[in-house]
Amino acid sequence: QIVAATAGGFTDLQFHAIGYAWQIANCFLTASYSLTLRRLMDTAKQVTRSGEMNEVTMVILNNVLSIPLGTVLVFSFDEVDYLLQTPLLRLPSFWYVMTLSGFMGLAISFTSMWFLRQTGPTVYSLVGSLNKIPLSIAGILLFNVNVSIQNALSIFFGLIAGVLFARAKM
């Protein structure tokens, strides 16, 4: 994965250290999140009567854990006043899109919790990284990007890293 990311980085139109610092922080925080969530899920299993947690319980636990940070961010960036003043609240299409977005987020949360429950945090993080490969290919096709050897190599190395990891897990 590191080789794929490095090869892909060479094709960037513009290098900016702050962007890469945020990306590195994102990688560490994502890995920390999945490890922490898995640990909390294992702890919660121990304190339940049945010793099992279904996806509904895990989704609720995950969303309850996000409430404190979400609340701090909403009030820090003064989102409440902005929301109360926006004319979007009067549009039916806004409410339709918001409802659809909520259901899609719920579906993503359920599938993520199911996948994390079936596998471990390492596989979960790797799959999260590997989903960038089809996104890269789609980006090249949709935005009509000239394919260079660096682009192709970065996608190829990412694919090989995923295959090697899967073989090692077997």
Salt bridges, closest charged atoms under 4 A:
ASP42 OD1 - ARG38 NE 3.66
GLU52 OE1 - ARG117 NH2 3.26
GLU55 OE2 - ARG117 NH1 3.17
